[in-house]
């Protein structure tokens, strides 16, 4: 029985708006290189306050990659590997 990965949603913390923008570019490039679709993207600025003052800021980036159309999938899933560095990778190896 074949299994098809339809989509994956990821949430990542980055420290700055520039890092969020760099990640957006990186994910876009990976999507194009691998024939995926970046189907959603959002960035949310978060703040930690103490005594009414901001003591820490960061961004939560949330995005969804679409790999197959649920009605007409093309690529069966072989394996999924999360690489804990700058990004994740999907292996197409058998």
VMD Tcl script that draws the C-alpha trace (Angstrom):
set ca {
  {0.00 0.00 0.00}
  {1.37 3.39 -1.01}
  {1.30 6.34 1.36}
  {1.42 9.94 0.21}
  {2.53 12.86 2.34}
  {0.15 15.70 1.49}
  {1.53 18.55 3.60}
  {3.59 19.46 6.62}
  {3.24 22.48 8.92}
  {6.28 23.71 10.83}
  {6.75 26.28 13.61}
  {10.19 27.70 14.19}
  {11.52 30.33 16.59}
  {14.03 32.84 15.23}
  {15.52 35.76 17.09}
  {15.09 38.60 14.56}
  {12.93 39.79 11.66}
  {16.01 39.45 9.40}
  {16.35 35.78 10.38}
  {12.66 35.25 9.61}
  {13.13 36.80 6.16}
  {16.24 34.70 5.51}
  {14.33 31.57 6.53}
  {11.49 32.54 4.17}
  {13.97 32.78 1.29}
  {15.59 29.45 2.25}
  {12.25 27.63 2.46}
  {11.16 29.12 -0.88}
  {14.39 27.91 -2.51}
  {14.00 24.41 -1.03}
  {10.40 24.28 -2.22}
  {11.37 25.24 -5.78}
  {14.34 22.84 -5.84}
  {12.19 19.93 -4.64}
  {8.99 20.68 -6.57}
  {7.03 21.46 -3.39}
  {4.63 24.36 -2.78}
  {5.00 26.84 0.06}
  {1.26 27.08 0.68}
  {1.26 29.33 3.76}
  {3.65 31.54 5.72}
  {3.23 33.71 8.81}
  {5.54 35.52 11.21}
  {4.47 36.60 14.69}
  {6.57 38.88 16.87}
  {6.66 37.77 20.52}
  {7.82 39.69 23.57}
  {8.74 38.79 27.12}
  {8.09 41.60 29.57}
  {9.25 42.20 33.11}
  {7.96 45.13 35.11}
  {6.25 46.52 32.02}
  {9.51 46.59 30.03}
  {10.38 44.35 27.11}
  {13.31 42.14 28.14}
  {13.29 39.75 25.19}
  {11.90 39.65 21.63}
  {11.67 36.84 19.10}
  {9.61 35.71 16.12}
  {7.55 32.58 15.59}
  {7.51 31.54 11.95}
  {4.79 29.14 10.87}
  {4.67 27.70 7.37}
  {3.09 24.86 5.44}
  {4.70 22.93 2.61}
  {2.45 20.99 0.25}
  {3.99 17.92 -1.37}
  {1.05 16.23 -3.10}
  {-2.50 17.00 -4.16}
  {-4.78 14.87 -1.98}
  {-7.06 14.06 -4.94}
  {-4.27 13.17 -7.37}
  {-0.98 12.48 -5.53}
  {2.14 11.94 -7.61}
  {5.00 11.09 -5.23}
  {4.72 8.25 -2.71}
  {6.30 8.81 0.68}
  {9.49 6.88 1.28}
  {10.75 8.48 4.48}
  {10.80 11.81 6.28}
  {13.91 13.05 8.04}
  {14.13 16.13 10.23}
  {17.66 17.46 10.29}
  {18.16 19.65 13.36}
  {20.36 22.31 11.74}
  {19.07 25.13 9.56}
  {16.32 23.23 7.79}
  {14.72 19.85 7.28}
  {15.06 17.41 4.42}
  {12.89 14.71 2.97}
  {14.68 11.66 1.65}
  {13.42 10.02 -1.53}
  {15.61 6.97 -0.98}
  {14.09 3.53 -0.98}
}
mol new
graphics top color blue
foreach p $ca { graphics top sphere $p radius 0.5 }
foreach p [lrange $ca 0 end-1] q [lrange $ca 1 end] { graphics top cylinder $p $q radius 0.2 }
display resetview
